[in-house]
Amino acid sequence: MTYSDYRTALVTGATSGIGRAIARLLADRGLEVHAVGRDAERLTRLAAESGVVPHPLDVTDTNALEAELSGIEVDILVNNAGVSRPGNVLDASRADLDAMVDVNLRAVLQLTRIFLPGMVERDLGHVVNTSSIAGHYNFFGHTAYHATKAAVHQLSRQLRNDTLGRRIRVTEIAPGRVETEVFGRNLGGSPEAMKEAWETYFEGFESLTTEDIVASVDFALSAPRRANIGLIEIMPTFQVPGGLTFDRRAE
């Protein structure tokens, strides 16, 4: 199942960053690409630039997803939409927790439910889930984000069981720090916040770029049909997941 086997793809979170880059890749490969995102203006620009089919939808609105997308035969489903919030469970708000669960996990489950049966029926399909090293390793902060990405990790593995005996492939992409807008959005999303995020998280670091993630997706999708690339963990060379913290209390 190389690109010649696939005709259509659907990519969520396609308005910026990794999702936008993946949508462009798949369009360049000759697929009919359905791009899903909340920002209609950005989707319109992407459609004009690359020929994708824009769907300005909120992935947490399952009724809207079913109404607009259910009739599409999707060969490649890229569950890329995701949100993060600063802080851990001790200082998280109800809205923050709901947003991460709804976007990072519930939408992934619902979209997979919508499109996977058709893949099984046609004996052809590929599900690509963007998770994070936060789903594999524990480090400070962003507790609910870690939890939702860990769930995506397990879901990706379980889907292989669910589709055993069919030509369905499932790939989890687990990146480390990538130069995207997510850090700036966590700081409020203003131009000043974006500048602060760049200076704090990217300036002077050799972070991953969206091109690195796109290359990983391209590799998994173009593998021969006998091969399922189940997990790609990709991190900056100067970032490591390990490390031990031992806190001391004097009292």
N, C-alpha and C positions, 0 to 999 in steps of 0.2 A: 504494500500500500504506500506507494510514493505519491507525489503530488498528482501524477497522471490518473490515480484512482479516485481522486476527490474532485467534486464539482463546486460545493458550496461550503461556506464557513460563517459562523456567527461569533462575534467578539464583543464582550462587554467591557465597560470602562474605556471605550474607544475614543473619548474626547481628548485625551492627553496621555503623555508618558508612554508606558509600556504598551497599553492597549492600542493606542493610536499607531505605534510603530508596528505592532503585530498585524493590525488591520491592513496597513500599507504593504507589508511583506506579502500577505496572502493575496492581495489584489495584484501585486506585481507578479505573483506566481500564476496568475490567470484564473483564480477562483472568483466566483460571485460571493462577495463579502457583505454580510449584514452587520452593520456597526451600531451598537447600542450604547447610549450614554444620555446623561441628563441635559447636557448643554447643546441645545438645538443649533445655535449659531456655529459652534465649533464643528459639529457633525456636518453641517452644510458645507463648510469650508473643506473638510476632509473629503466629502463626496465629490466636490468640484475638482479637487487635486488628484484623487485616486480612483474615482468611479465606484466607491462603495455605496451600498444602499443604506441610507441613514434611518435610524429608528430612535427618535428622542423619547426615551422611556426611563423611568425610575425602576431599577431592578428589584426594589422592594415591593412594587405594585404587581403582585402575581396576576391579578385579573387583567391588567393592561398587557402584561407579557403574553398571556394566553390568547387574548383577543387579537393581538397584532402579529404574533410570531408562530402560533401553533401550526399554521398551514405550510410552513417552510420545511423542506427536507434538508436538514443540516448534516453534512458529513464531518465537519470539524467544529467542535464547540470549544471556544476559549473562554473559560470563566476567569476573567481577569479583574473585574470591578472589585474594589476594596477600599475600606476606610480605616483610619487609625485615629486614636485620640490620646493625648498625653495623660500620664498618670496611671495609677494602679487602682485596684478595687477600693482601697481605703478612701480615695478622693474622687472616684468616678461618679458621674451623674447617671440617673436613670436613662436619660436620652442618649448618652454616650454608649452605654452598654447595649441598649436596644439597637442603635445604629450599627455597631460592629457585628452583632449577631445577625441582624437582618440583611446587611449587605455582604458580609464576608462568608456567611454560612447558609442562611436560609435561601437566599437567592441562588446560590450555587446548587443547592439541593433541588429547588423548584425547576430551574432551567434544565438540569440533568434529567429530571423526571419528564419534562416536556419532550426532550429530543432523543434521549437514549433508546426508548422503545423502537423508534423508526430506524435507528442505526442497527439494532438487533434484527429487525425484520428484513432489512436490506443486506445484512451480513457485512456491514461496512461502516466504520466510523472511528473517530479519534477525539477523545476528550482531553483538553489541556487545562489544568488547574494551576493558577498562580497562587502559591502559598508564600512561605517566607522561612528563613532560618529561625524565626521566632516560633514557628510551629514545631521545631526539632530541639531547640536548646532553650534553657531558661536563663534570662538575664533581667536586670532590674527595669521596672516600669512596664506600661502597656500590657497589663495582665490579661485583660479580656481579648486584646488583639492576639496574644500568644495562644489563648484558648481556642479562638475561632480558627486560627491557622493550623493548629494541631488537629482540629476536627477535619479540615480540608485534607490534611495529610492522610488521615485514616480513611476518609471517604474515597480518596484516589485509589488506595489499595483495595478497598472493599468493592469498588466498581469492577475490578478485574475478576473478582469472585462472581459477581452478579452476571457477568457476560461471558463466563467460561464456555469455550467451545464455539464462540463467534469471533469474526474478524474485527474485534473492537479493541482499540489500543487506548491506554490511559497514561498520560504523562503529567507528573507534578514538577513544576519549576519552583525551586526554593532559593530565591536570591538573598544575598546580604544587602548591604547598603547600595542603593541605586540612585543616581542623580535624577530625581523626579520632583514633582510639586508637593508630595505628601507632607514633607516637613514644614514647608511654608503654610500649607493649609492648616496644620496643627497649631500654628502660631497665629492664625486668624485669616490668612489668605490675602491680606493687603499687599501692595507693592513693597511696603516697608518690611512686612513679615517675610515675604519671599527673599528679600535682600538679607535679612537677619539669618534666615535659615541657610542660605547659601554660605554666608560667612562662617556660620557655626558648624555646619555639617559637611560642607564640601570643599571650601577654600583650603588649599594646601593638602588635601587628601586625594589619593588615587582611587576614587570610587568607581563602581560599575556604571556603565551607561546603558541606555535603552538598547543600543546596538548589540551589546553583549547578551542581553536577554533574548532579543530577536534571533541571534545566531543559535542560541540554545534551542529555541522553539523550532527553528528551521531544521536543525539537526535531527530532532526527534520526529518531526513530521516526514522528513525525507528518507528515513531509515527504511530498509527493505521490509516487505510485509511480514516476513518471518520474525522480525525483531520489534519488541515493545520496549521503548526507553521509559522505564517506570518513574525514575526520579533523577532530576538534575539539580544538584546543589551547587550554586555558583556564587562565589564570594570574592571581594577584592583581595588581592594578594596580601595586603597589609592588614586585613581584618581576620581575626580568628574567633571561633565560637567558644573556645575553652577559657579556663581561668577559674581560680578558686578564691572565694571571699570568706574570711573568718572574722566575724565581728566580735569585739571584746566588750564585756560589761564589767565595770569595776565594782558594782554594788552586789 
